[in-house]
Amino acid sequence: MIFTQPVVYEFRVRKMPVLLIIGTRDRTAIGKNLVKDTTIRDKMGQYQLLGKETQKKIPGSQLVELDNVGHLP
């Protein structure tokens, strides 16, 4: 889905309960290696920030942050 749709614009219309689980040390970002601008590239994959931002965009969602955990908890 991430490759074919801008799903971030659909977050606000979710009607079902949403549980977000993230590892705060996850730095995964598809295409990060292709971004030449280091200012942008360094901000990509910052899930300790992205998790909170995403939760705000999904009404009634719950966020669970796993401290000191990367992409594969």
N, CA, C, O and CB atoms as a CASP TS submission, in Angstrom:
PFRMAT TS
TARGET T0000
AUTHOR 0000-0000-0000
METHOD Language model
MODEL 1
PARENT N/A
ATOM      1  N   MET     1       0.815  -1.187   0.000  1.00  0.00           N
ATOM      2  CA  MET     1       0.000   0.000   0.000  1.00  0.00           C
ATOM      3  C   MET     1       0.862   1.256   0.000  1.00  0.00           C
ATOM      4  O   MET     1       0.535   2.238  -0.666  1.00  0.00           O
ATOM      5  CB  MET     1      -0.929  -0.005   1.192  1.00  0.00           C
ATOM      6  N   ILE     2       1.965   1.224   0.748  1.00  0.00           N
ATOM      7  CA  ILE     2       2.821   2.404   0.833  1.00  0.00           C
ATOM      8  C   ILE     2       3.398   2.787  -0.525  1.00  0.00           C
ATOM      9  O   ILE     2       3.715   3.954  -0.756  1.00  0.00           O
ATOM     10  CB  ILE     2       3.948   2.162   1.822  1.00  0.00           C
ATOM     11  N   PHE     3       3.536   1.815  -1.426  1.00  0.00           N
ATOM     12  CA  PHE     3       4.089   2.082  -2.745  1.00  0.00           C
ATOM     13  C   PHE     3       3.057   2.631  -3.726  1.00  0.00           C
ATOM     14  O   PHE     3       3.427   3.258  -4.718  1.00  0.00           O
ATOM     15  CB  PHE     3       4.693   0.827  -3.302  1.00  0.00           C
ATOM     16  N   THR     4       1.771   2.407  -3.467  1.00  0.00           N
ATOM     17  CA  THR     4       0.750   2.770  -4.455  1.00  0.00           C
ATOM     18  C   THR     4      -0.208   3.859  -3.998  1.00  0.00           C
ATOM     19  O   THR     4      -0.939   4.408  -4.823  1.00  0.00           O
ATOM     20  CB  THR     4      -0.035   1.563  -4.817  1.00  0.00           C
ATOM     21  N   GLN     5      -0.230   4.191  -2.710  1.00  0.00           N
ATOM     22  CA  GLN     5      -1.194   5.172  -2.219  1.00  0.00           C
ATOM     23  C   GLN     5      -0.561   6.076  -1.169  1.00  0.00           C
ATOM     24  O   GLN     5       0.316   5.635  -0.427  1.00  0.00           O
ATOM     25  CB  GLN     5      -2.425   4.469  -1.639  1.00  0.00           C
ATOM     26  N   PRO     6      -0.985   7.319  -1.095  1.00  0.00           N
ATOM     27  CA  PRO     6      -0.557   8.193   0.005  1.00  0.00           C
ATOM     28  C   PRO     6      -1.456   7.950   1.220  1.00  0.00           C
ATOM     29  O   PRO     6      -2.338   8.758   1.512  1.00  0.00           O
ATOM     30  CB  PRO     6      -0.601   9.701  -0.424  1.00  0.00           C
ATOM     31  N   VAL     7      -1.235   6.852   1.918  1.00  0.00           N
ATOM     32  CA  VAL     7      -2.143   6.420   2.982  1.00  0.00           C
ATOM     33  C   VAL     7      -2.246   7.394   4.145  1.00  0.00           C
ATOM     34  O   VAL     7      -3.220   7.346   4.897  1.00  0.00           O
ATOM     35  CB  VAL     7      -1.706   5.097   3.499  1.00  0.00           C
ATOM     36  N   VAL     8      -1.270   8.276   4.313  1.00  0.00           N
ATOM     37  CA  VAL     8      -1.317   9.220   5.425  1.00  0.00           C
ATOM     38  C   VAL     8      -2.585  10.072   5.384  1.00  0.00           C
ATOM     39  O   VAL     8      -3.076  10.499   6.429  1.00  0.00           O
ATOM     40  CB  VAL     8      -0.082  10.119   5.405  1.00  0.00           C
ATOM     41  N   TYR     9      -3.116  10.320   4.194  1.00  0.00           N
ATOM     42  CA  TYR     9      -4.328  11.139   4.060  1.00  0.00           C
ATOM     43  C   TYR     9      -5.586  10.379   4.468  1.00  0.00           C
ATOM     44  O   TYR     9      -6.647  10.983   4.627  1.00  0.00           O
ATOM     45  CB  TYR     9      -4.471  11.630   2.627  1.00  0.00           C
ATOM     46  N   GLU    10      -5.482   9.079   4.635  1.00  0.00           N
ATOM     47  CA  GLU    10      -6.632   8.269   5.028  1.00  0.00           C
ATOM     48  C   GLU    10      -6.686   8.021   6.534  1.00  0.00           C
ATOM     49  O   GLU    10      -7.676   7.490   7.036  1.00  0.00           O
ATOM     50  CB  GLU    10      -6.603   6.946   4.296  1.00  0.00           C
ATOM     51  N   PHE    11      -5.639   8.395   7.253  1.00  0.00           N
ATOM     52  CA  PHE    11      -5.601   8.128   8.696  1.00  0.00           C
ATOM     53  C   PHE    11      -6.798   8.729   9.420  1.00  0.00           C
ATOM     54  O   PHE    11      -7.376   8.082  10.294  1.00  0.00           O
ATOM     55  CB  PHE    11      -4.314   8.674   9.297  1.00  0.00           C
ATOM     56  N   ARG    12      -7.177   9.948   9.076  1.00  0.00           N
ATOM     57  CA  ARG    12      -8.233  10.659   9.815  1.00  0.00           C
ATOM     58  C   ARG    12      -9.615  10.046   9.640  1.00  0.00           C
ATOM     59  O   ARG    12     -10.517  10.340  10.424  1.00  0.00           O
ATOM     60  CB  ARG    12      -8.277  12.099   9.380  1.00  0.00           C
ATOM     61  N   VAL    13      -9.803   9.201   8.629  1.00  0.00           N
ATOM     62  CA  VAL    13     -11.134   8.639   8.381  1.00  0.00           C
ATOM     63  C   VAL    13     -11.300   7.222   8.925  1.00  0.00           C
ATOM     64  O   VAL    13     -12.323   6.584   8.679  1.00  0.00           O
ATOM     65  CB  VAL    13     -11.418   8.640   6.900  1.00  0.00           C
ATOM     66  N   ARG    14     -10.322   6.728   9.650  1.00  0.00           N
ATOM     67  CA  ARG    14     -10.439   5.389  10.241  1.00  0.00           C
ATOM     68  C   ARG    14     -11.580   5.377  11.235  1.00  0.00           C
ATOM     69  O   ARG    14     -11.696   6.277  12.068  1.00  0.00           O
ATOM     70  CB  ARG    14      -9.115   4.959  10.929  1.00  0.00           C
ATOM     71  N   LYS    15     -12.419   4.366  11.152  1.00  0.00           N
ATOM     72  CA  LYS    15     -13.563   4.252  12.063  1.00  0.00           C
ATOM     73  C   LYS    15     -13.370   3.121  13.077  1.00  0.00           C
ATOM     74  O   LYS    15     -14.022   3.101  14.121  1.00  0.00           O
ATOM     75  CB  LYS    15     -14.851   4.021  11.266  1.00  0.00           C
ATOM     76  N   MET    16     -12.472   2.181  12.767  1.00  0.00           N
ATOM     77  CA  MET    16     -12.240   1.059  13.666  1.00  0.00           C
ATOM     78  C   MET    16     -11.160   1.419  14.684  1.00  0.00           C
ATOM     79  O   MET    16     -10.407   2.371  14.479  1.00  0.00           O
ATOM     80  CB  MET    16     -11.836  -0.201  12.870  1.00  0.00           C
ATOM     81  N   PRO    17     -11.080   0.658  15.790  1.00  0.00           N
ATOM     82  CA  PRO    17     -10.008   0.903  16.753  1.00  0.00           C
ATOM     83  C   PRO    17      -8.641   0.659  16.097  1.00  0.00           C
ATOM     84  O   PRO    17      -8.474  -0.294  15.336  1.00  0.00           O
ATOM     85  CB  PRO    17     -10.182  -0.002  18.004  1.00  0.00           C
ATOM     86  N   VAL    18      -7.678   1.518  16.396  1.00  0.00           N
ATOM     87  CA  VAL    18      -6.347   1.383  15.815  1.00  0.00           C
ATOM     88  C   VAL    18      -5.324   1.359  16.944  1.00  0.00           C
ATOM     89  O   VAL    18      -5.309   2.233  17.811  1.00  0.00           O
ATOM     90  CB  VAL    18      -6.047   2.543  14.813  1.00  0.00           C
ATOM     91  N   LEU    19      -4.473   0.340  16.915  1.00  0.00           N
ATOM     92  CA  LEU    19      -3.373   0.212  17.866  1.00  0.00           C
ATOM     93  C   LEU    19      -2.073   0.328  17.079  1.00  0.00           C
ATOM     94  O   LEU    19      -1.797  -0.485  16.197  1.00  0.00           O
ATOM     95  CB  LEU    19      -3.444  -1.149  18.661  1.00  0.00           C
ATOM     96  N   LEU    20      -1.286   1.335  17.400  1.00  0.00           N
ATOM     97  CA  LEU    20       0.018   1.533  16.768  1.00  0.00           C
ATOM     98  C   LEU    20       1.085   1.025  17.719  1.00  0.00           C
ATOM     99  O   LEU    20       1.127   1.436  18.879  1.00  0.00           O
ATOM    100  CB  LEU    20       0.260   3.036  16.404  1.00  0.00           C
ATOM    101  N   ILE    21       1.944   0.142  17.247  1.00  0.00           N
ATOM    102  CA  ILE    21       3.038  -0.379  18.060  1.00  0.00           C
ATOM    103  C   ILE    21       4.334  -0.068  17.320  1.00  0.00           C
ATOM    104  O   ILE    21       4.519  -0.493  16.180  1.00  0.00           O
ATOM    105  CB  ILE    21       2.882  -1.928  18.331  1.00  0.00           C
ATOM    106  N   ILE    22       5.221   0.667  17.964  1.00  0.00           N
ATOM    107  CA  ILE    22       6.474   1.046  17.306  1.00  0.00           C
ATOM    108  C   ILE    22       7.658   0.771  18.224  1.00  0.00           C
ATOM    109  O   ILE    22       7.543   0.812  19.449  1.00  0.00           O
ATOM    110  CB  ILE    22       6.448   2.535  16.898  1.00  0.00           C
ATOM    111  N   GLY    23       8.785   0.493  17.606  1.00  0.00           N
ATOM    112  CA  GLY    23      10.051   0.435  18.321  1.00  0.00           C
ATOM    113  C   GLY    23      10.684   1.814  18.233  1.00  0.00           C
ATOM    114  O   GLY    23      10.855   2.340  17.133  1.00  0.00           O
ATOM    115  N   THR    24      11.031   2.399  19.348  1.00  0.00           N
ATOM    116  CA  THR    24      11.544   3.773  19.350  1.00  0.00           C
ATOM    117  C   THR    24      12.915   3.900  18.690  1.00  0.00           C
ATOM    118  O   THR    24      13.358   5.012  18.403  1.00  0.00           O
ATOM    119  CB  THR    24      11.622   4.286  20.768  1.00  0.00           C
ATOM    120  N   ARG    25      13.598   2.773  18.444  1.00  0.00           N
ATOM    121  CA  ARG    25      14.908   2.821  17.777  1.00  0.00           C
ATOM    122  C   ARG    25      14.826   2.404  16.315  1.00  0.00           C
ATOM    123  O   ARG    25      15.852   2.247  15.652  1.00  0.00           O
ATOM    124  CB  ARG    25      15.900   1.926  18.504  1.00  0.00           C
ATOM    125  N   ASP    26      13.609   2.223  15.812  1.00  0.00           N
ATOM    126  CA  ASP    26      13.422   1.862  14.401  1.00  0.00           C
ATOM    127  C   ASP    26      13.800   3.051  13.529  1.00  0.00           C
ATOM    128  O   ASP    26      13.355   4.171  13.781  1.00  0.00           O
ATOM    129  CB  ASP    26      11.949   1.419  14.120  1.00  0.00           C
ATOM    130  N   ARG    27      14.609   2.819  12.515  1.00  0.00           N
ATOM    131  CA  ARG    27      15.015   3.877  11.590  1.00  0.00           C
ATOM    132  C   ARG    27      14.693   3.494  10.142  1.00  0.00           C
ATOM    133  O   ARG    27      15.238   4.076   9.205  1.00  0.00           O
ATOM    134  CB  ARG    27      16.519   4.168  11.739  1.00  0.00           C
ATOM    135  N   THR    28      13.801   2.509   9.969  1.00  0.00           N
ATOM    136  CA  THR    28      13.438   2.039   8.643  1.00  0.00           C
ATOM    137  C   THR    28      12.722   3.145   7.871  1.00  0.00           C
ATOM    138  O   THR    28      11.803   3.777   8.393  1.00  0.00           O
ATOM    139  CB  THR    28      12.553   0.784   8.738  1.00  0.00           C
ATOM    140  N   ALA    29      13.138   3.372   6.645  1.00  0.00           N
ATOM    141  CA  ALA    29      12.481   4.353   5.771  1.00  0.00           C
ATOM    142  C   ALA    29      12.721   3.911   4.331  1.00  0.00           C
ATOM    143  O   ALA    29      13.844   3.987   3.831  1.00  0.00           O
ATOM    144  CB  ALA    29      13.025   5.822   6.022  1.00  0.00           C
ATOM    145  N   ILE    30      11.681   3.459   3.681  1.00  0.00           N
ATOM    146  CA  ILE    30      11.790   2.996   2.303  1.00  0.00           C
ATOM    147  C   ILE    30      12.269   4.136   1.407  1.00  0.00           C
ATOM    148  O   ILE    30      11.680   5.217   1.399  1.00  0.00           O
ATOM    149  CB  ILE    30      10.436   2.445   1.803  1.00  0.00           C
ATOM    150  N   GLY    31      13.331   3.892   0.661  1.00  0.00           N
ATOM    151  CA  GLY    31      13.872   4.896  -0.247  1.00  0.00           C
ATOM    152  C   GLY    31      14.823   5.893   0.385  1.00  0.00           C
ATOM    153  O   GLY    31      15.311   6.796  -0.293  1.00  0.00           O
ATOM    154  N   LYS    32      15.093   5.746   1.668  1.00  0.00           N
ATOM    155  CA  LYS    32      15.974   6.689   2.372  1.00  0.00           C
ATOM    156  C   LYS    32      17.332   6.800   1.682  1.00  0.00           C
ATOM    157  O   LYS    32      17.897   7.889   1.584  1.00  0.00           O
ATOM    158  CB  LYS    32      16.166   6.254   3.836  1.00  0.00           C
ATOM    159  N   ASN    33      17.846   5.686   1.212  1.00  0.00           N
ATOM    160  CA  ASN    33      19.157   5.687   0.564  1.00  0.00           C
ATOM    161  C   ASN    33      19.168   6.450  -0.764  1.00  0.00           C
ATOM    162  O   ASN    33      20.237   6.751  -1.295  1.00  0.00           O
ATOM    163  CB  ASN    33      19.608   4.263   0.331  1.00  0.00           C
ATOM    164  N   LEU    34      17.998   6.760  -1.297  1.00  0.00           N
ATOM    165  CA  LEU    34      17.903   7.475  -2.571  1.00  0.00           C
ATOM    166  C   LEU    34      17.780   8.993  -2.402  1.00  0.00           C
ATOM    167  O   LEU    34      17.868   9.739  -3.377  1.00  0.00           O
ATOM    168  CB  LEU    34      16.719   6.959  -3.353  1.00  0.00           C
ATOM    169  N   VAL    35      17.575   9.444  -1.161  1.00  0.00           N
ATOM    170  CA  VAL    35      17.378  10.872  -0.889  1.00  0.00           C
ATOM    171  C   VAL    35      18.739  11.548  -0.750  1.00  0.00           C
ATOM    172  O   VAL    35      19.527  11.205   0.132  1.00  0.00           O
ATOM    173  CB  VAL    35      16.522  11.086   0.399  1.00  0.00           C
ATOM    174  N   LYS    36      19.002  12.497  -1.614  1.00  0.00           N
ATOM    175  CA  LYS    36      20.294  13.184  -1.618  1.00  0.00           C
ATOM    176  C   LYS    36      20.403  14.277  -0.546  1.00  0.00           C
ATOM    177  O   LYS    36      21.485  14.515  -0.009  1.00  0.00           O
ATOM    178  CB  LYS    36      20.536  13.791  -2.979  1.00  0.00           C
ATOM    179  N   ASP    37      19.291  14.933  -0.240  1.00  0.00           N
ATOM    180  CA  ASP    37      19.279  16.017   0.741  1.00  0.00           C
ATOM    181  C   ASP    37      19.415  15.414   2.147  1.00  0.00           C
ATOM    182  O   ASP    37      18.491  14.771   2.644  1.00  0.00           O
ATOM    183  CB  ASP    37      17.967  16.871   0.619  1.00  0.00           C
ATOM    184  N   THR    38      20.569  15.628   2.778  1.00  0.00           N
ATOM    185  CA  THR    38      20.815  15.024   4.090  1.00  0.00           C
ATOM    186  C   THR    38      19.884  15.572   5.174  1.00  0.00           C
ATOM    187  O   THR    38      19.597  14.872   6.145  1.00  0.00           O
ATOM    188  CB  THR    38      22.259  15.252   4.500  1.00  0.00           C
ATOM    189  N   THR    39      19.412  16.800   5.025  1.00  0.00           N
ATOM    190  CA  THR    39      18.475  17.368   5.997  1.00  0.00           C
ATOM    191  C   THR    39      17.186  16.553   6.018  1.00  0.00           C
ATOM    192  O   THR    39      16.656  16.256   7.089  1.00  0.00           O
ATOM    193  CB  THR    39      18.171  18.850   5.666  1.00  0.00           C
ATOM    194  N   ILE    40      16.689  16.196   4.855  1.00  0.00           N
ATOM    195  CA  ILE    40      15.472  15.386   4.747  1.00  0.00           C
ATOM    196  C   ILE    40      15.777  13.947   5.150  1.00  0.00           C
ATOM    197  O   ILE    40      15.040  13.352   5.935  1.00  0.00           O
ATOM    198  CB  ILE    40      14.897  15.437   3.304  1.00  0.00           C
ATOM    199  N   ARG    41      16.856  13.391   4.619  1.00  0.00           N
ATOM    200  CA  ARG    41      17.201  11.990   4.881  1.00  0.00           C
ATOM    201  C   ARG    41      17.357  11.725   6.382  1.00  0.00           C
ATOM    202  O   ARG    41      16.919  10.683   6.872  1.00  0.00           O
ATOM    203  CB  ARG    41      18.497  11.616   4.145  1.00  0.00           C
ATOM    204  N   ASP    42      17.967  12.642   7.105  1.00  0.00           N
ATOM    205  CA  ASP    42      18.179  12.456   8.541  1.00  0.00           C
ATOM    206  C   ASP    42      16.882  12.452   9.344  1.00  0.00           C
ATOM    207  O   ASP    42      16.845  11.927  10.457  1.00  0.00           O
ATOM    208  CB  ASP    42      19.085  13.538   9.065  1.00  0.00           C
ATOM    209  N   LYS    43      15.826  13.028   8.795  1.00  0.00           N
ATOM    210  CA  LYS    43      14.526  13.060   9.482  1.00  0.00           C
ATOM    211  C   LYS    43      13.685  11.816   9.185  1.00  0.00           C
ATOM    212  O   LYS    43      12.702  11.552   9.876  1.00  0.00           O
ATOM    213  CB  LYS    43      13.750  14.313   9.075  1.00  0.00           C
ATOM    214  N   MET    44      14.064  11.069   8.177  1.00  0.00           N
ATOM    215  CA  MET    44      13.282   9.899   7.769  1.00  0.00           C
ATOM    216  C   MET    44      13.499   8.744   8.752  1.00  0.00           C
ATOM    217  O   MET    44      14.610   8.525   9.236  1.00  0.00           O
ATOM    218  CB  MET    44      13.666   9.463   6.331  1.00  0.00           C
ATOM    219  N   GLY    45      12.428   8.018   9.035  1.00  0.00           N
ATOM    220  CA  GLY    45      12.524   6.849   9.881  1.00  0.00           C
ATOM    221  C   GLY    45      12.686   7.144  11.359  1.00  0.00           C
ATOM    222  O   GLY    45      13.166   6.286  12.100  1.00  0.00           O
ATOM    223  N   GLN    46      12.310   8.302  11.802  1.00  0.00           N
ATOM    224  CA  GLN    46      12.397   8.662  13.221  1.00  0.00           C
ATOM    225  C   GLN    46      11.091   8.266  13.921  1.00  0.00           C
ATOM    226  O   GLN    46      10.258   9.119  14.224  1.00  0.00           O
ATOM    227  CB  GLN    46      12.677  10.196  13.394  1.00  0.00           C
ATOM    228  N   TYR    47      10.927   6.985  14.169  1.00  0.00           N
ATOM    229  CA  TYR    47       9.653   6.479  14.654  1.00  0.00           C
ATOM    230  C   TYR    47       9.280   6.942  16.053  1.00  0.00           C
ATOM    231  O   TYR    47       8.100   6.954  16.404  1.00  0.00           O
ATOM    232  CB  TYR    47       9.675   5.008  14.628  1.00  0.00           C
ATOM    233  N   GLN    48      10.258   7.320  16.850  1.00  0.00           N
ATOM    234  CA  GLN    48       9.930   7.858  18.164  1.00  0.00           C
ATOM    235  C   GLN    48       9.150   9.160  18.020  1.00  0.00           C
ATOM    236  O   GLN    48       8.421   9.547  18.933  1.00  0.00           O
ATOM    237  CB  GLN    48      11.207   8.084  18.992  1.00  0.00           C
ATOM    238  N   LEU    49       9.294   9.842  16.881  1.00  0.00           N
ATOM    239  CA  LEU    49       8.528  11.065  16.585  1.00  0.00           C
ATOM    240  C   LEU    49       7.323  10.750  15.700  1.00  0.00           C
ATOM    241  O   LEU    49       6.220  11.242  15.939  1.00  0.00           O
ATOM    242  CB  LEU    49       9.430  12.117  15.897  1.00  0.00           C
ATOM    243  N   LEU    50       7.544   9.932  14.685  1.00  0.00           N
ATOM    244  CA  LEU    50       6.477   9.600  13.733  1.00  0.00           C
ATOM    245  C   LEU    50       5.295   8.891  14.403  1.00  0.00           C
ATOM    246  O   LEU    50       4.145   9.110  14.021  1.00  0.00           O
ATOM    247  CB  LEU    50       7.032   8.721  12.618  1.00  0.00           C
ATOM    248  N   GLY    51       5.567   8.059  15.384  1.00  0.00           N
ATOM    249  CA  GLY    51       4.488   7.359  16.082  1.00  0.00           C
ATOM    250  C   GLY    51       3.519   8.336  16.738  1.00  0.00           C
ATOM    251  O   GLY    51       2.303   8.191  16.618  1.00  0.00           O
ATOM    252  N   LYS    52       4.063   9.324  17.426  1.00  0.00           N
ATOM    253  CA  LYS    52       3.224  10.333  18.098  1.00  0.00           C
ATOM    254  C   LYS    52       2.448  11.180  17.087  1.00  0.00           C
ATOM    255  O   LYS    52       1.273  11.485  17.292  1.00  0.00           O
ATOM    256  CB  LYS    52       4.093  11.245  18.985  1.00  0.00           C
ATOM    257  N   GLU    53       3.119  11.557  15.993  1.00  0.00           N
ATOM    258  CA  GLU    53       2.451  12.352  14.954  1.00  0.00           C
ATOM    259  C   GLU    53       1.306  11.560  14.314  1.00  0.00           C
ATOM    260  O   GLU    53       0.228  12.100  14.066  1.00  0.00           O
ATOM    261  CB  GLU    53       3.467  12.788  13.870  1.00  0.00           C
ATOM    262  N   THR    54       1.550  10.299  14.057  1.00  0.00           N
ATOM    263  CA  THR    54       0.540   9.452  13.428  1.00  0.00           C
ATOM    264  C   THR    54      -0.641   9.243  14.366  1.00  0.00           C
ATOM    265  O   THR    54      -1.792   9.296  13.932  1.00  0.00           O
ATOM    266  CB  THR    54       1.144   8.100  13.024  1.00  0.00           C
ATOM    267  N   GLN    55      -0.371   9.006  15.640  1.00  0.00           N
ATOM    268  CA  GLN    55      -1.463   8.819  16.601  1.00  0.00           C
ATOM    269  C   GLN    55      -2.392  10.026  16.624  1.00  0.00           C
ATOM    270  O   GLN    55      -3.608   9.865  16.723  1.00  0.00           O
ATOM    271  CB  GLN    55      -0.903   8.566  18.003  1.00  0.00           C
ATOM    272  N   LYS    56      -1.844  11.215  16.535  1.00  0.00           N
ATOM    273  CA  LYS    56      -2.664  12.434  16.530  1.00  0.00           C
ATOM    274  C   LYS    56      -3.586  12.503  15.317  1.00  0.00           C
ATOM    275  O   LYS    56      -4.645  13.129  15.370  1.00  0.00           O
ATOM    276  CB  LYS    56      -1.770  13.666  16.561  1.00  0.00           C
ATOM    277  N   LYS    57      -3.181  11.857  14.222  1.00  0.00           N
ATOM    278  CA  LYS    57      -3.959  11.902  12.981  1.00  0.00           C
ATOM    279  C   LYS    57      -5.047  10.830  12.910  1.00  0.00           C
ATOM    280  O   LYS    57      -5.911  10.882  12.034  1.00  0.00           O
ATOM    281  CB  LYS    57      -3.036  11.754  11.800  1.00  0.00           C
ATOM    282  N   ILE    58      -5.010   9.859  13.824  1.00  0.00           N
ATOM    283  CA  ILE    58      -6.004   8.776  13.818  1.00  0.00           C
ATOM    284  C   ILE    58      -6.870   8.922  15.064  1.00  0.00           C
ATOM    285  O   ILE    58      -6.427   8.600  16.166  1.00  0.00           O
ATOM    286  CB  ILE    58      -5.315   7.358  13.773  1.00  0.00           C
ATOM    287  N   PRO    59      -8.090   9.399  14.902  1.00  0.00           N
ATOM    288  CA  PRO    59      -8.967   9.628  16.055  1.00  0.00           C
ATOM    289  C   PRO    59      -9.152   8.364  16.903  1.00  0.00           C
ATOM    290  O   PRO    59      -9.462   7.293  16.381  1.00  0.00           O
ATOM    291  CB  PRO    59     -10.327  10.132  15.582  1.00  0.00           C
ATOM    292  N   GLY    60      -8.958   8.510  18.218  1.00  0.00           N
ATOM    293  CA  GLY    60      -9.181   7.413  19.145  1.00  0.00           C
ATOM    294  C   GLY    60      -8.130   6.320  19.107  1.00  0.00           C
ATOM    295  O   GLY    60      -8.321   5.269  19.718  1.00  0.00           O
ATOM    296  N   SER    61      -7.028   6.537  18.407  1.00  0.00           N
ATOM    297  CA  SER    61      -6.002   5.498  18.321  1.00  0.00           C
ATOM    298  C   SER    61      -5.190   5.429  19.607  1.00  0.00           C
ATOM    299  O   SER    61      -5.162   6.364  20.407  1.00  0.00           O
ATOM    300  CB  SER    61      -5.076   5.754  17.126  1.00  0.00           C
ATOM    301  N   GLN    62      -4.530   4.284  19.774  1.00  0.00           N
ATOM    302  CA  GLN    62      -3.670   4.072  20.927  1.00  0.00           C
ATOM    303  C   GLN    62      -2.261   3.792  20.421  1.00  0.00           C
ATOM    304  O   GLN    62      -2.083   3.073  19.438  1.00  0.00           O
ATOM    305  CB  GLN    62      -4.193   2.902  21.822  1.00  0.00           C
ATOM    306  N   LEU    63      -1.266   4.355  21.086  1.00  0.00           N
ATOM    307  CA  LEU    63       0.131   4.173  20.703  1.00  0.00           C
ATOM    308  C   LEU    63       0.867   3.445  21.815  1.00  0.00           C
ATOM    309  O   LEU    63       0.813   3.842  22.979  1.00  0.00           O
ATOM    310  CB  LEU    63       0.806   5.531  20.398  1.00  0.00           C
ATOM    311  N   VAL    64       1.560   2.370  21.439  1.00  0.00           N
ATOM    312  CA  VAL    64       2.437   1.654  22.364  1.00  0.00           C
ATOM    313  C   VAL    64       3.848   1.785  21.816  1.00  0.00           C
ATOM    314  O   VAL    64       4.135   1.361  20.697  1.00  0.00           O
ATOM    315  CB  VAL    64       2.015   0.137  22.529  1.00  0.00           C
ATOM    316  N   GLU    65       4.726   2.375  22.616  1.00  0.00           N
ATOM    317  CA  GLU    65       6.118   2.545  22.209  1.00  0.00           C
ATOM    318  C   GLU    65       6.984   1.538  22.968  1.00  0.00           C
ATOM    319  O   GLU    65       6.943   1.453  24.195  1.00  0.00           O
ATOM    320  CB  GLU    65       6.603   4.005  22.470  1.00  0.00           C
ATOM    321  N   LEU    66       7.762   0.784  22.206  1.00  0.00           N
ATOM    322  CA  LEU    66       8.676  -0.194  22.796  1.00  0.00           C
ATOM    323  C   LEU    66      10.063   0.452  22.852  1.00  0.00           C
ATOM    324  O   LEU    66      10.724   0.615  21.826  1.00  0.00           O
ATOM    325  CB  LEU    66       8.698  -1.546  21.968  1.00  0.00           C
ATOM    326  N   ASP    67      10.489   0.813  24.050  1.00  0.00           N
ATOM    327  CA  ASP    67      11.769   1.495  24.238  1.00  0.00           C
ATOM    328  C   ASP    67      12.949   0.583  23.872  1.00  0.00           C
ATOM    329  O   ASP    67      12.948  -0.616  24.150  1.00  0.00           O
ATOM    330  CB  ASP    67      11.904   1.972  25.692  1.00  0.00           C
ATOM    331  N   ASN    68      13.933   1.190  23.248  1.00  0.00           N
ATOM    332  CA  ASN    68      15.175   0.499  22.884  1.00  0.00           C
ATOM    333  C   ASN    68      14.942  -0.716  21.992  1.00  0.00           C
ATOM    334  O   ASN    68      15.687  -1.694  22.053  1.00  0.00           O
ATOM    335  CB  ASN    68      15.907   0.068  24.132  1.00  0.00           C
ATOM    336  N   VAL    69      13.907  -0.646  21.167  1.00  0.00           N
ATOM    337  CA  VAL    69      13.585  -1.720  20.229  1.00  0.00           C
ATOM    338  C   VAL    69      13.587  -1.120  18.823  1.00  0.00           C
ATOM    339  O   VAL    69      13.099  -0.011  18.607  1.00  0.00           O
ATOM    340  CB  VAL    69      12.193  -2.390  20.568  1.00  0.00           C
ATOM    341  N   GLY    70      14.144  -1.872  17.874  1.00  0.00           N
ATOM    342  CA  GLY    70      14.193  -1.407  16.499  1.00  0.00           C
ATOM    343  C   GLY    70      12.989  -1.867  15.688  1.00  0.00           C
ATOM    344  O   GLY    70      11.859  -1.852  16.176  1.00  0.00           O
ATOM    345  N   HIS    71      13.237  -2.274  14.453  1.00  0.00           N
ATOM    346  CA  HIS    71      12.180  -2.621  13.501  1.00  0.00           C
ATOM    347  C   HIS    71      11.503  -3.947  13.813  1.00  0.00           C
ATOM    348  O   HIS    71      10.319  -4.109  13.519  1.00  0.00           O
ATOM    349  CB  HIS    71      12.744  -2.669  12.110  1.00  0.00           C
ATOM    350  N   LEU    72      12.208  -4.884  14.391  1.00  0.00           N
ATOM    351  CA  LEU    72      11.649  -6.217  14.645  1.00  0.00           C
ATOM    352  C   LEU    72      11.554  -6.499  16.134  1.00  0.00           C
ATOM    353  O   LEU    72      12.450  -7.127  16.698  1.00  0.00           O
ATOM    354  CB  LEU    72      12.497  -7.292  13.967  1.00  0.00           C
ATOM    355  N   PRO    73      10.486  -6.050  16.782  1.00  0.00           N
ATOM    356  CA  PRO    73      10.372  -6.239  18.241  1.00  0.00           C
ATOM    357  C   PRO    73      10.258  -7.693  18.652  1.00  0.00           C
ATOM    358  O   PRO    73      10.157  -7.992  19.842  1.00  0.00           O
ATOM    359  CB  PRO    73       9.178  -5.490  18.764  1.00  0.00           C
TER
END
